[in-house]
Structures are given as structure tokens and as C-alpha cells.
């Protein structure tokens, strides 16, 4: 038999899921993360899961992994010292940037401008010039370049970026510079812009390639260590990592282009949500991935997650495709506080994390968190993770009492206030991906997942008007499910820069065919035959004179006129108007996707609609300002067609679902709980 093993590393827990490709049977586990070295939890958790499931290391065919290593390196400033080589006259490219200052009026007065990833003292100039048409205007002065490289040697750079003018048209000079760097500075990894982002706009091209160099040593070390540990375990599984856009990339490719991993972690949850949405039959879904440290939200339309051409992490925004995920500092471990200055209750973004964790975890934490508030209100039973993890209810009450004392209110009111505020924080993020992008949230279902998502999903749907709430099976490890069910992805792009009035279908088609040949060959080299590949074509379009583009899907060989019409419609949906000027095709991109995972969702036995057989015990909880009598159910014993009426709590190994008063949860054929107003 062959198994796919998906692993997702979060700030608090590492989620693991193994899938039998023949039957669709899944076995899951959840272990505490090891922030000092994430690979320790990955490998030890994988061993533990497979041993418990009776699966030998040799039976694991694919090891699929979503990681936050690149993300954390940027956020924590633990990046390599990067040397930058630019065309003569462009040494200050990162300092000048785009002259954009975030914030409102006069924000430039107080905005602390972040330091460039490649410092000015480690930036040197190459005497050369390629014209906009790709012709050599000025030959590369190799002797001068070798002298200038002494500066980078003195600066002790750990990675080098090469970004020359118009290299996206002709990369000959960049490749020659990279070869010289390899001779003069052996062992230093070199990234060239023609490989990372062969598009116009030299600042974005330089910044993206520098970011790639900045995280490259860290990611290479992590992937190398993980690969060695897997081999030592005895598994022949190929290591693949989840890209920011929801596709997979090989371990070797991830070490060369780690800039594509900056949103790897959140992408896993969205990929898993797409898989669940297809089985449940809901094409339009808002996702709510609530973990211990943060919450990620995204929008899925017609079973396709929204993509954006940029990836943002902290102050850094690079030109690399990613799923359109918004993140807020609201998780189960988010700390509640009442600052003396304002006297108002705040929740997050600080988090108790995995260590020491919420007070209820009994690991030394004393600060009140969202998890503690849920425990106090009775939404979280004392036993978690299938009874292997017991919560300390009294410690949670003592922690939340601090908030009650600071505000001069009762304990239950303080706990309810913490939950209300964290819900509002997530509500704001959901509006960013729906209302502010022209979508009515009432046209979408809501899918909460992550360890804490199902606790808050019903409340969020009441705020958004998004029904039903789809609580998937094993919501706490859905990110790992996404890692395990997604497929290899290779893409390539080329700048085109033609008004639609100045080109034709044949010219565009010829460029598309060239790029198709490139990506098809690359994916074939990874063992995916051309006949098993799926190709997608995208055109980045804008109105002439605009400074931004919209990516538009284009069927291979389809007429440009059809794409233009869809661009006009999308522009009007987003901005409520169109311009009376010609449209322009800026970039042409082709994506090649490997074979989809042959994983079928397991159907569960059908019941008679009565969930009594799954009843664990009666339970009292605090809801809508009063103590209420409810029931706790064991999700593993629910059957298809069972209807659970609120207030109720449904427990399982990796998560807990809360159903509010006046709502019901119906179990579908695949075990998903569909919550609706009664």
C-alpha cells in the first residue's frame, strides 16, 4: 500500500495526517510544536503517527509539508546578509523603492522605514547595460566586476542577488555575473532575477530576488536537515513543500526559490478547504483558520481560491503569487489585557503560544487567553486530544478573573467579553476578503477549522450572514489535509507589454506555446508525464496608463477578445467603473499542475437523525447572558443524517465544535457538520 503523509507546522501545534491512497482512510495526530527547531516536531510526530497506525516507514510514498520557516525568518529578522549586484547607476534601488508610505495623512512623520534586506554597503554596481529590446548596449566589464566583488567578500555576505536592468528580456549578463560570483565567492548561494521573477519593473524584481536570497540559507538548512532525518527514518518518500499559491514544489526547488514559501503555512488550510467544499457541494466558501496564535481567512469562489500576485509578510511585500489570505493576531492563545492608559479590554495580538500556553494548559501560563475564556464559559470540556490532554479549569478562572477585576464586572461577563472582541477581530478580517472586494458574504458558506475555529464558527456566521457553517472532519488538522491532497505546481512567466490593439491572437499564442514547452519539460523532470499535466494560462492585464494589473485566466488558444471582456467585467466589479482607453497585456504566465491526489472522502454510516447514541453527558455552559443546559456529543459516534440541536458541544480528537442556541448541526454523508439557524 501507498500512503501520503501531510504535516503542517503551526505556532502552537504541529498537525499530522496520513492518507491511504487506495481507500481514503485517514489517521491523524497533533503534537506540540518545537519553536526552537520545527523539524523536531515534524519528524518525531511523523514517527509517532505511523507507529500508532501500524504503517511502516517504507510504505510512505509522499511526504507533503507546509512550513512557516521562511515566514518566521522574515518576521523575526533572522535572515542572511545579502549582497546585491545591480547595473551601474542603480545602486540605491532598494533605498528609493516606490516612495509609498503606509498610513494616513502625515504618516511619513512617524513611520519607521524598514531597513532594506540588502544593505547599501553590500550593494555593488556592474558596468553593463541591456536595452529594453534585449540588445547589448554596453558589454559586461568582467575585470571591474571581479574587483568590486572584494567589497562583498569584506562585508561577509551569506547570499548574493543579481538584478540587472532589462534582464527579464535578455538574461545573458545576469548569468555571466552569477558564474563569476561562483568563481570569486565559492559556496555562497546566488539568486538571479531572471530565474526568480522575469518581469518588468526593476524595483519589484530586485526586492523579490533579494528576499529570496535573504531566506535561502535558512530554508536550505531546514529542508536539508528534514530530508536527512526522513532518510534516517528509512522512508523513501519524496519531500515536497507547499507553495504560497497552494501548489507543491520539490525540496530541491524550494531551496533554490524559497520566496515562494512565504505563505506556505496558511495555504495548506485553504487547499484542504477546497477539497472539503467539493465533497460537501458548496462552491462558494469563506474560510476561517483559527489556530493558537493567529487566524487566517480566505475566499473560495466556484471551488477556486482567490490568488494575488503579491505576497506580504510584515513590512515586506514581494511579487510572488500567493493565495489571498488575510491574517489577524487572534488565536486560542491570544492574550487579553486591560491597559491602564485606556481601561478598555483588548485581545491579542500577543499570544501565549505553545510555551507557556494558556493558563488552562497547566504549563506555567498565568495570563488570560481566548482559550481560558472558552474554558470558563464551558465551551471547552476539560478533556482534549481524545482525553490525552486535560485542561485546568480553575487556573483558567483565576486568569480570567484578572480581567473581571480590572473592569469591575463578573467572571462570566469578562469571559464573554473576551470572546466577543476576538470574534470582532476575525469579523474585520473576513470583511477584507469579502465585502471590501465586492462580494456579499451572504452568498457564501463559512468553513471554520484549525484547533479553535469550530468553537467560533457559529458566532462568526451570525455576524457575517454566511450559512451553512461547514465544520469538516478533523478540522484541527485540515491544514495537513490540504498539504496531503494538493499537487505539484510549476509556473513561468514572461513580460509582454502590448496594447490589445497592437497585437493578435497568433502573437500571444506563440508566446504561450513557448512557455508551455518550458513548464511541461520542468514538470516532466519531476516524474509527471505531459499527458497527466493540467495547464492553465493567465494574462496580467490593465488599462493603458494604470500602475497595477489584474490576473485573468485565459483558455489555451482562446481569443483575446474574450479575456478583454472578462477583464472589463472584473474591473467593474472591483472598482465600479471602466476606463475608455485600450487594455494592455503586461505579462503572460503558464501554470503546469501535476496529477491530482487520488484520495476519496470516506462516507460514514447513516443514522436515523437522532444523535442520542453519540451523547456523552449533559453539560452547563454560559451563553447569551445566562447559564444554559446543553449536551456534549462525541463526533466519532455521530451518523449521517443526525441532527444536533444547540446549545451543544461536539468533541473530537483535534477540535471542539460549539452549536449555539436556536441553531442545529446536521451531519452529511462525509461526516461534515452543517450548522444553520433552526
BADRENGU-285892 format. One record per residue (C-alpha): residue number from 0; residue in one letter; chain; x, y, z. Coordinates in steps of 0.05 Angstrom, whole numbers, padded with zeros to 5 digits. Layout:
// residues N
   pos   code   unit        x        y        z
   NUM      a      A        X        Y        Z
...
This chain:
// residues 678
   pos   code   unit        x        y        z
     0      x      A    00000    00000    00000
     1      x      A    00020    00072   -00010
     2      x      A    00008    00129    00038
     3      x      A    00012    00205    00034
     4      x      A    00035    00240    00097
     5      x      A    00017    00313    00107
     6      x      A    00049    00355    00161
     7      x      A    00033    00427    00178
     8      x      A    00072    00467    00230
     9      x      A    00035    00519    00269
    10      x      A    00056    00566    00324
    11      x      A    00027    00522    00379
    12      x      A    00015    00453    00349
    13      x      A    00043    00412    00292
    14      x      A   -00013    00375    00255
    15      x      A   -00002    00308    00220
    16      x      A   -00047    00267    00175
    17      x      A   -00033    00203    00137
    18      x      A   -00079    00181    00080
    19      x      A   -00086    00112    00049
    20      x      A   -00087    00129   -00025
    21      x      A   -00126    00066   -00041
    22      x      A   -00183    00072    00009
    23      x      A   -00182    00145    00031
    24      x      A   -00175    00123    00104
    25      x      A   -00141    00175    00147
    26      x      A   -00104    00174    00213
    27      x      A   -00087    00239    00247
    28      x      A   -00047    00266    00305
    29      x      A   -00029    00332    00337
    30      x      A    00036    00345    00375
    31      x      A    00063    00408    00408
    32      x      A    00107    00449    00362
    33      x      A    00181    00458    00377
    34      x      A    00194    00532    00360
    35      x      A    00269    00526    00371
    36      x      A    00274    00473    00315
    37      x      A    00207    00459    00279
    38      x      A    00236    00397    00245
    39      x      A    00239    00360    00312
    40      x      A    00164    00360    00320
    41      x      A    00155    00343    00246
    42      x      A    00199    00281    00247
    43      x      A    00181    00256    00317
    44      x      A    00107    00268    00303
    45      x      A    00111    00230    00237
    46      x      A    00145    00171    00270
    47      x      A    00094    00170    00327
    48      x      A    00034    00174    00280
    49      x      A    00058    00119    00234
    50      x      A    00076    00073    00291
    51      x      A    00007    00083    00322
    52      x      A   -00027    00069    00255
    53      x      A    00016    00007    00241
    54      x      A    00047    00039    00179
    55      x      A    00118    00023    00162
    56      x      A    00166    00078    00140
    57      x      A    00176    00044    00073
    58      x      A    00101    00049    00058
    59      x      A    00101    00125    00059
    60      x      A    00105    00146   -00014
    61      x      A    00099    00222   -00007
    62      x      A    00117    00270    00049
    63      x      A    00080    00336    00040
    64      x      A    00096    00394    00085
    65      x      A    00071    00464    00097
    66      x      A    00122    00506    00134
    67      x      A    00129    00575    00165
    68      x      A    00205    00573    00167
    69      x      A    00212    00627    00112
    70      x      A    00156    00669    00143
    71      x      A    00186    00668    00212
    72      x      A    00255    00684    00186
    73      x      A    00228    00749    00156
    74      x      A    00184    00767    00215
    75      x      A    00239    00754    00266
    76      x      A    00294    00786    00224
    77      x      A    00334    00721    00224
    78      x      A    00355    00729    00152
    79      x      A    00421    00723    00114
    80      x      A    00465    00783    00100
    81      x      A    00452    00794    00026
    82      x      A    00499    00825   -00025
    83      x      A    00465    00858   -00084
    84      x      A    00494    00868   -00154
    85      x      A    00458    00919   -00198
    86      x      A    00471    00956   -00263
    87      x      A    00517    01017   -00256
    88      x      A    00476    01077   -00234
    89      x      A    00423    01038   -00197
    90      x      A    00458    01025   -00130
    91      x      A    00403    01059   -00089
    92      x      A    00345    01019   -00119
    93      x      A    00322    00989   -00053
    94      x      A    00330    01055   -00015
    95      x      A    00289    01095   -00065
    96      x      A    00236    01039   -00071
    97      x      A    00167    01064   -00092
    98      x      A    00162    01123   -00045
    99      x      A    00099    01093   -00015
   100      x      A    00086    01106    00059
   101      x      A    00032    01064    00095
   102      x      A   -00019    01100    00137
   103      x      A   -00060    01163    00131
   104      x      A   -00043    01237    00125
   105      x      A    00027    01255    00150
   106      x      A    00042    01181    00165
   107      x      A    00112    01194    00138
   108      x      A    00127    01234    00202
   109      x      A    00120    01174    00248
   110      x      A    00131    01114    00201
   111      x      A    00195    01077    00218
   112      x      A    00221    01059    00149
   113      x      A    00245    00986    00149
   114      x      A    00317    00973    00131
   115      x      A    00328    00944    00061
   116      x      A    00342    00869    00061
   117      x      A    00406    00883    00023
   118      x      A    00445    00940    00057
   119      x      A    00475    00996    00015
   120      x      A    00546    00979    00038
   121      x      A    00536    00908    00009
   122      x      A    00509    00934   -00058
   123      x      A    00557    00939   -00117
   124      x      A    00549    00961   -00189
   125      x      A    00565    00922   -00252
   126      x      A    00587    00961   -00313
   127      x      A    00539    00935   -00366
   128      x      A    00472    00951   -00399
   129      x      A    00419    00912   -00436
   130      x      A    00368    00952   -00475
   131      x      A    00293    00946   -00469
   132      x      A    00294    00906   -00534
   133      x      A    00344    00856   -00506
   134      x      A    00404    00882   -00546
   135      x      A    00471    00892   -00511
   136      x      A    00481    00967   -00505
   137      x      A    00544    00962   -00462
   138      x      A    00584    00897   -00453
   139      x      A    00597    00870   -00384
   140      x      A    00663    00893   -00355
   141      x      A    00685    00828   -00322
   142      x      A    00751    00854   -00295
   143      x      A    00717    00912   -00259
   144      x      A    00664    00864   -00231
   145      x      A    00717    00818   -00201
   146      x      A    00749    00878   -00166
   147      x      A    00681    00901   -00139
   148      x      A    00666    00832   -00111
   149      x      A    00721    00844   -00060
   150      x      A    00671    00891   -00026
   151      x      A    00622    00834   -00017
   152      x      A    00677    00790    00010
   153      x      A    00695    00842    00062
   154      x      A    00622    00850    00081
   155      x      A    00618    00776    00095
   156      x      A    00554    00766    00055
   157      x      A    00519    00699    00062
   158      x      A    00479    00703   -00003
   159      x      A    00483    00744   -00067
   160      x      A    00428    00772   -00111
   161      x      A    00439    00794   -00183
   162      x      A    00388    00842   -00213
   163      x      A    00408    00878   -00276
   164      x      A    00368    00926   -00320
   165      x      A    00322    00891   -00371
   166      x      A    00348    00822   -00352
   167      x      A    00277    00797   -00360
   168      x      A    00286    00806   -00435
   169      x      A    00358    00781   -00440
   170      x      A    00389    00745   -00381
   171      x      A    00459    00734   -00412
   172      x      A    00494    00786   -00368
   173      x      A    00460    00762   -00304
   174      x      A    00481    00690   -00317
   175      x      A    00552    00711   -00332
   176      x      A    00555    00753   -00268
   177      x      A    00528    00693   -00228
   178      x      A    00583    00649   -00258
   179      x      A    00637    00700   -00238
   180      x      A    00608    00705   -00167
   181      x      A    00611    00629   -00161
   182      x      A    00685    00632   -00180
   183      x      A    00704    00690   -00134
   184      x      A    00658    00673   -00075
   185      x      A    00653    00597   -00075
   186      x      A    00599    00567   -00031
   187      x      A    00556    00630   -00030
   188      x      A    00486    00618   -00059
   189      x      A    00469    00664   -00118
   190      x      A    00398    00683   -00140
   191      x      A    00387    00719   -00206
   192      x      A    00324    00758   -00222
   193      x      A    00315    00725   -00289
   194      x      A    00302    00659   -00253
   195      x      A    00260    00686   -00195
   196      x      A    00218    00740   -00229
   197      x      A    00230    00751   -00304
   198      x      A    00183    00811   -00308
   199      x      A    00189    00886   -00319
   200      x      A    00191    00936   -00261
   201      x      A    00262    00932   -00235
   202      x      A    00246    00950   -00163
   203      x      A    00196    00894   -00153
   204      x      A    00243    00846   -00189
   205      x      A    00302    00867   -00145
   206      x      A    00263    00864   -00079
   207      x      A    00233    00796   -00094
   208      x      A    00300    00766   -00113
   209      x      A    00335    00797   -00052
   210      x      A    00280    00767   -00007
   211      x      A    00294    00700   -00040
   212      x      A    00368    00706   -00022
   213      x      A    00352    00730    00049
   214      x      A    00315    00667    00068
   215      x      A    00352    00618    00024
   216      x      A    00405    00595    00074
   217      x      A    00354    00586    00129
   218      x      A    00306    00547    00086
   219      x      A    00362    00505    00055
   220      x      A    00387    00485    00124
   221      x      A    00317    00467    00148
   222      x      A    00299    00427    00086
   223      x      A    00367    00393    00086
   224      x      A    00360    00372    00159
   225      x      A    00290    00348    00148
   226      x      A    00309    00308    00087
   227      x      A    00366    00274    00124
   228      x      A    00321    00257    00183
   229      x      A    00270    00226    00137
   230      x      A    00323    00184    00104
   231      x      A    00349    00162    00172
   232      x      A    00278    00142    00190
   233      x      A    00280    00095    00130
   234      x      A    00225    00124    00086
   235      x      A    00235    00130    00010
   236      x      A    00182    00186    00008
   237      x      A    00196    00247   -00034
   238      x      A    00196    00311    00006
   239      x      A    00152    00365   -00024
   240      x      A    00135    00432    00006
   241      x      A    00072    00473   -00002
   242      x      A    00079    00538   -00041
   243      x      A    00045    00603   -00023
   244      x      A   -00003    00593   -00081
   245      x      A   -00027    00525   -00057
   246      x      A    00015    00482   -00103
   247      x      A    00073    00436   -00086
   248      x      A    00146    00445   -00101
   249      x      A    00203    00395   -00093
   250      x      A    00254    00400   -00037
   251      x      A    00309    00419   -00087
   252      x      A    00266    00474   -00118
   253      x      A    00246    00501   -00050
   254      x      A    00319    00511   -00033
   255      x      A    00330    00550   -00098
   256      x      A    00267    00593   -00096
   257      x      A    00244    00596   -00023
   258      x      A    00210    00664   -00035
   259      x      A    00151    00621   -00060
   260      x      A    00144    00592    00011
   261      x      A    00130    00656    00049
   262      x      A    00056    00639    00056
   263      x      A    00064    00564    00056
   264      x      A    00031    00554    00124
   265      x      A   -00037    00588    00111
   266      x      A   -00040    00558    00041
   267      x      A   -00049    00488    00068
   268      x      A   -00114    00504    00103
   269      x      A   -00144    00536    00041
   270      x      A   -00123    00476   -00002
   271      x      A   -00157    00430    00048
   272      x      A   -00219    00473    00049
   273      x      A   -00225    00468   -00027
   274      x      A   -00223    00392   -00021
   275      x      A   -00277    00391    00033
   276      x      A   -00321    00442   -00005
   277      x      A   -00321    00398   -00067
   278      x      A   -00344    00337   -00027
   279      x      A   -00396    00377    00011
   280      x      A   -00422    00410   -00053
   281      x      A   -00412    00483   -00034
   282      x      A   -00373    00521   -00088
   283      x      A   -00370    00588   -00052
   284      x      A   -00338    00587    00017
   285      x      A   -00306    00635    00066
   286      x      A   -00252    00601    00107
   287      x      A   -00234    00614    00179
   288      x      A   -00170    00581    00202
   289      x      A   -00162    00596    00276
   290      x      A   -00101    00567    00310
   291      x      A   -00066    00582    00375
   292      x      A   -00030    00645    00352
   293      x      A   -00068    00676    00293
   294      x      A   -00128    00669    00247
   295      x      A   -00124    00665    00171
   296      x      A   -00184    00679    00127
   297      x      A   -00194    00670    00053
   298      x      A   -00248    00667   -00001
   299      x      A   -00263    00609   -00047
   300      x      A   -00307    00622   -00108
   301      x      A   -00331    00566   -00153
   302      x      A   -00283    00518   -00118
   303      x      A   -00223    00564   -00135
   304      x      A   -00187    00602   -00080
   305      x      A   -00172    00674   -00096
   306      x      A   -00099    00687   -00116
   307      x      A   -00060    00751   -00114
   308      x      A    00005    00769   -00150
   309      x      A    00038    00793   -00086
   310      x      A    00058    00761   -00020
   311      x      A    00061    00804    00043
   312      x      A    00096    00785    00107
   313      x      A    00103    00841    00158
   314      x      A    00131    00902    00123
   315      x      A    00156    00860    00064
   316      x      A    00114    00855    00000
   317      x      A    00144    00815   -00057
   318      x      A    00120    00797   -00127
   319      x      A    00105    00724   -00117
   320      x      A    00037    00690   -00127
   321      x      A    00001    00671   -00064
   322      x      A   -00069    00654   -00041
   323      x      A   -00106    00717   -00019
   324      x      A   -00103    00703    00055
   325      x      A   -00113    00757    00109
   326      x      A   -00083    00745    00178
   327      x      A   -00102    00775    00245
   328      x      A   -00069    00764    00313
   329      x      A   -00129    00727    00341
   330      x      A   -00120    00655    00363
   331      x      A   -00135    00610    00421
   332      x      A   -00072    00634    00455
   333      x      A   -00084    00708    00444
   334      x      A   -00075    00745    00510
   335      x      A   -00129    00790    00538
   336      x      A   -00109    00853    00576
   337      x      A   -00136    00918    00603
   338      x      A   -00083    00973    00592
   339      x      A   -00081    01026    00646
   340      x      A   -00078    01081    00594
   341      x      A   -00146    01065    00563
   342      x      A   -00181    01020    00613
   343      x      A   -00212    00982    00555
   344      x      A   -00208    00908    00542
   345      x      A   -00160    00886    00487
   346      x      A   -00147    00816    00459
   347      x      A   -00083    00800    00421
   348      x      A   -00040    00805    00381
   349      x      A    00007    00779    00435
   350      x      A    00000    00704    00444
   351      x      A    00018    00654    00498
   352      x      A    00040    00607    00442
   353      x      A    00059    00535    00456
   354      x      A    00103    00555    00515
   355      x      A    00078    00570    00567
   356      x      A    00010    00569    00532
   357      x      A   -00058    00587    00562
   358      x      A   -00066    00581    00637
   359      x      A   -00114    00523    00626
   360      x      A   -00057    00482    00595
   361      x      A   -00023    00477    00663
   362      x      A    00046    00492    00635
   363      x      A    00060    00554    00675
   364      x      A    00018    00604    00637
   365      x      A   -00018    00656    00680
   366      x      A   -00043    00707    00630
   367      x      A   -00116    00704    00608
   368      x      A   -00125    00679    00537
   369      x      A   -00183    00664    00489
   370      x      A   -00176    00590    00506
   371      x      A   -00183    00606    00580
   372      x      A   -00246    00646    00566
   373      x      A   -00276    00588    00528
   374      x      A   -00260    00541    00586
   375      x      A   -00292    00588    00636
   376      x      A   -00355    00594    00594
   377      x      A   -00360    00519    00589
   378      x      A   -00348    00517    00514
   379      x      A   -00286    00474    00522
   380      x      A   -00293    00410    00563
   381      x      A   -00235    00392    00608
   382      x      A   -00211    00334    00564
   383      x      A   -00177    00349    00497
   384      x      A   -00139    00309    00444
   385      x      A   -00181    00247    00457
   386      x      A   -00171    00251    00532
   387      x      A   -00095    00254    00529
   388      x      A   -00094    00328    00548
   389      x      A   -00132    00354    00609
   390      x      A   -00148    00427    00619
   391      x      A   -00142    00462    00686
   392      x      A   -00209    00497    00694
   393      x      A   -00191    00531    00760
   394      x      A   -00127    00560    00730
   395      x      A   -00168    00589    00673
   396      x      A   -00217    00620    00722
   397      x      A   -00161    00653    00761
   398      x      A   -00131    00681    00697
   399      x      A   -00197    00710    00671
   400      x      A   -00213    00737    00740
   401      x      A   -00157    00788    00728
   402      x      A   -00198    00818    00671
   403      x      A   -00262    00817    00712
   404      x      A   -00227    00854    00769
   405      x      A   -00196    00905    00723
   406      x      A   -00263    00921    00691
   407      x      A   -00305    00914    00754
   408      x      A   -00352    00861    00725
   409      x      A   -00368    00788    00737
   410      x      A   -00325    00730    00716
   411      x      A   -00373    00704    00663
   412      x      A   -00384    00774    00634
   413      x      A   -00309    00783    00628
   414      x      A   -00300    00716    00593
   415      x      A   -00358    00732    00545
   416      x      A   -00326    00799    00531
   417      x      A   -00260    00767    00511
   418      x      A   -00297    00721    00463
   419      x      A   -00338    00779    00434
   420      x      A   -00276    00820    00420
   421      x      A   -00236    00764    00387
   422      x      A   -00298    00750    00344
   423      x      A   -00300    00822    00322
   424      x      A   -00226    00820    00303
   425      x      A   -00239    00760    00259
   426      x      A   -00302    00792    00231
   427      x      A   -00260    00851    00206
   428      x      A   -00212    00803    00171
   429      x      A   -00270    00766    00137
   430      x      A   -00297    00832    00111
   431      x      A   -00230    00847    00079
   432      x      A   -00235    00785    00034
   433      x      A   -00309    00792    00020
   434      x      A   -00345    00859    00027
   435      x      A   -00284    00901    00010
   436      x      A   -00273    00861   -00053
   437      x      A   -00344    00867   -00078
   438      x      A   -00372    00801   -00051
   439      x      A   -00435    00792   -00009
   440      x      A   -00417    00745    00048
   441      x      A   -00489    00720    00049
   442      x      A   -00474    00685   -00017
   443      x      A   -00421    00642    00016
   444      x      A   -00418    00586    00066
   445      x      A   -00368    00592    00124
   446      x      A   -00317    00537    00138
   447      x      A   -00282    00543    00206
   448      x      A   -00223    00498    00221
   449      x      A   -00158    00497    00260
   450      x      A   -00158    00478    00332
   451      x      A   -00202    00536    00354
   452      x      A   -00242    00553    00290
   453      x      A   -00303    00508    00303
   454      x      A   -00312    00539    00372
   455      x      A   -00324    00607    00339
   456      x      A   -00354    00588    00271
   457      x      A   -00427    00592    00292
   458      x      A   -00417    00661    00323
   459      x      A   -00379    00686    00261
   460      x      A   -00434    00662    00214
   461      x      A   -00485    00702    00255
   462      x      A   -00442    00764    00244
   463      x      A   -00430    00751    00170
   464      x      A   -00497    00720    00150
   465      x      A   -00458    00663    00118
   466      x      A   -00494    00597    00121
   467      x      A   -00486    00540    00129
   468      x      A   -00426    00533    00175
   469      x      A   -00387    00473    00148
   470      x      A   -00346    00440    00202
   471      x      A   -00302    00389    00167
   472      x      A   -00280    00323    00196
   473      x      A   -00215    00332    00234
   474      x      A   -00217    00409    00230
   475      x      A   -00156    00416    00274
   476      x      A   -00112    00382    00222
   477      x      A   -00145    00408    00159
   478      x      A   -00081    00445    00140
   479      x      A   -00045    00379    00140
   480      x      A   -00102    00351    00098
   481      x      A   -00090    00407    00048
   482      x      A   -00016    00391    00046
   483      x      A   -00031    00317    00033
   484      x      A   -00083    00327   -00022
   485      x      A   -00052    00382   -00065
   486      x      A   -00007    00372   -00126
   487      x      A    00058    00393   -00157
   488      x      A    00058    00462   -00190
   489      x      A    00108    00495   -00237
   490      x      A    00098    00563   -00268
   491      x      A    00136    00610   -00313
   492      x      A    00121    00680   -00339
   493      x      A    00144    00729   -00390
   494      x      A    00133    00804   -00397
   495      x      A    00094    00821   -00460
   496      x      A    00075    00895   -00455
   497      x      A    00029    00903   -00515
   498      x      A   -00037    00941   -00522
   499      x      A   -00091    00892   -00545
   500      x      A   -00100    00938   -00605
   501      x      A   -00026    00926   -00624
   502      x      A   -00025    00850   -00621
   503      x      A   -00064    00790   -00645
   504      x      A   -00084    00720   -00623
   505      x      A   -00027    00689   -00662
   506      x      A    00027    00731   -00629
   507      x      A    00000    00718   -00559
   508      x      A   -00009    00644   -00575
   509      x      A    00063    00637   -00598
   510      x      A    00089    00664   -00531
   511      x      A    00042    00618   -00493
   512      x      A    00067    00557   -00531
   513      x      A    00139    00574   -00515
   514      x      A    00124    00580   -00441
   515      x      A    00083    00515   -00442
   516      x      A    00142    00478   -00471
   517      x      A    00185    00504   -00413
   518      x      A    00138    00487   -00355
   519      x      A    00118    00420   -00385
   520      x      A    00191    00398   -00390
   521      x      A    00205    00420   -00319
   522      x      A    00146    00381   -00291
   523      x      A    00165    00320   -00333
   524      x      A    00233    00323   -00300
   525      x      A    00196    00314   -00233
   526      x      A    00165    00250   -00258
   527      x      A    00098    00276   -00284
   528      x      A    00085    00255   -00357
   529      x      A    00059    00310   -00403
   530      x      A   -00006    00272   -00413
   531      x      A   -00020    00276   -00337
   532      x      A   -00008    00351   -00332
   533      x      A   -00060    00405   -00328
   534      x      A   -00042    00472   -00359
   535      x      A   -00070    00540   -00340
   536      x      A   -00055    00605   -00376
   537      x      A   -00060    00674   -00343
   538      x      A   -00054    00743   -00372
   539      x      A   -00037    00802   -00327
   540      x      A   -00080    00859   -00355
   541      x      A   -00092    00932   -00342
   542      x      A   -00117    00994   -00376
   543      x      A   -00063    01034   -00411
   544      x      A   -00031    01081   -00361
   545      x      A   -00051    01042   -00298
   546      x      A    00002    01023   -00248
   547      x      A   -00028    00955   -00228
   548      x      A   -00053    00893   -00263
   549      x      A   -00107    00841   -00254
   550      x      A   -00091    00768   -00269
   551      x      A   -00141    00738   -00317
   552      x      A   -00150    00665   -00335
   553      x      A   -00143    00651   -00410
   554      x      A   -00161    00584   -00442
   555      x      A   -00104    00560   -00485
   556      x      A   -00115    00585   -00556
   557      x      A   -00176    00626   -00535
   558      x      A   -00188    00694   -00568
   559      x      A   -00160    00756   -00534
   560      x      A   -00228    00789   -00542
   561      x      A   -00259    00741   -00492
   562      x      A   -00206    00756   -00440
   563      x      A   -00214    00831   -00451
   564      x      A   -00289    00825   -00438
   565      x      A   -00277    00787   -00373
   566      x      A   -00224    00838   -00352
   567      x      A   -00274    00895   -00362
   568      x      A   -00326    00857   -00321
   569      x      A   -00276    00842   -00264
   570      x      A   -00250    00914   -00263
   571      x      A   -00321    00940   -00257
   572      x      A   -00338    00891   -00201
   573      x      A   -00277    00912   -00162
   574      x      A   -00277    00986   -00174
   575      x      A   -00348    01001   -00201
   576      x      A   -00322    01033   -00266
   577      x      A   -00283    01020   -00330
   578      x      A   -00237    01066   -00370
   579      x      A   -00246    01088   -00442
   580      x      A   -00175    01070   -00461
   581      x      A   -00145    01007   -00492
   582      x      A   -00128    00947   -00449
   583      x      A   -00056    00924   -00443
   584      x      A   -00028    00854   -00434
   585      x      A    00031    00863   -00386
   586      x      A    00053    00791   -00370
   587      x      A    00037    00722   -00396
   588      x      A    00040    00664   -00346
   589      x      A    00031    00589   -00353
   590      x      A    00020    00542   -00295
   591      x      A    00031    00467   -00301
   592      x      A   -00002    00423   -00248
   593      x      A    00015    00351   -00233
   594      x      A   -00031    00293   -00222
   595      x      A   -00085    00306   -00171
   596      x      A   -00084    00263   -00108
   597      x      A   -00128    00201   -00117
   598      x      A   -00159    00208   -00049
   599      x      A   -00233    00194   -00039
   600      x      A   -00271    00221    00020
   601      x      A   -00297    00167    00066
   602      x      A   -00373    00162    00073
   603      x      A   -00398    00148    00143
   604      x      A   -00456    00102    00163
   605      x      A   -00526    00132    00160
   606      x      A   -00566    00142    00223
   607      x      A   -00639    00158    00237
   608      x      A   -00629    00231    00253
   609      x      A   -00627    00221    00329
   610      x      A   -00557    00236    00358
   611      x      A   -00572    00203    00425
   612      x      A   -00522    00147    00413
   613      x      A   -00467    00199    00409
   614      x      A   -00487    00234    00474
   615      x      A   -00431    00237    00525
   616      x      A   -00464    00276    00582
   617      x      A   -00506    00336    00599
   618      x      A   -00467    00400    00608
   619      x      A   -00478    00471    00632
   620      x      A   -00450    00530    00594
   621      x      A   -00457    00606    00593
   622      x      A   -00490    00634    00531
   623      x      A   -00529    00697    00514
   624      x      A   -00520    00725    00584
   625      x      A   -00544    00665    00625
   626      x      A   -00526    00594    00645
   627      x      A   -00556    00544    00597
   628      x      A   -00566    00469    00597
   629      x      A   -00532    00435    00539
   630      x      A   -00505    00368    00516
   631      x      A   -00436    00343    00498
   632      x      A   -00431    00295    00439
   633      x      A   -00375    00250    00414
   634      x      A   -00366    00265    00340
   635      x      A   -00338    00196    00325
   636      x      A   -00406    00166    00343
   637      x      A   -00449    00213    00302
   638      x      A   -00480    00184    00238
   639      x      A   -00500    00215    00172
   640      x      A   -00567    00250    00178
   641      x      A   -00562    00261    00254
   642      x      A   -00586    00330    00276
   643      x      A   -00555    00362    00337
   644      x      A   -00594    00420    00368
   645      x      A   -00559    00475    00405
   646      x      A   -00535    00492    00455
   647      x      A   -00488    00434    00444
   648      x      A   -00414    00416    00443
   649      x      A   -00386    00365    00395
   650      x      A   -00318    00339    00415
   651      x      A   -00265    00301    00375
   652      x      A   -00190    00288    00380
   653      x      A   -00165    00353    00350
   654      x      A   -00220    00405    00357
   655      x      A   -00286    00423    00391
   656      x      A   -00349    00449    00356
   657      x      A   -00398    00496    00390
   658      x      A   -00471    00499    00366
   659      x      A   -00509    00559    00392
   660      x      A   -00580    00566    00418
   661      x      A   -00630    00567    00361
   662      x      A   -00584    00531    00313
   663      x      A   -00577    00459    00290
   664      x      A   -00520    00418    00263
   665      x      A   -00536    00366    00211
   666      x      A   -00484    00312    00194
   667      x      A   -00475    00300    00119
   668      x      A   -00454    00236    00084
   669      x      A   -00380    00251    00093
   670      x      A   -00384    00269    00167
   671      x      A   -00384    00345    00158
   672      x      A   -00428    00383    00208
   673      x      A   -00472    00434    00172
   674      x      A   -00496    00487    00222
   675      x      A   -00556    00530    00204
   676      x      A   -00607    00574    00242
   677      x      A   -00662    00528    00267
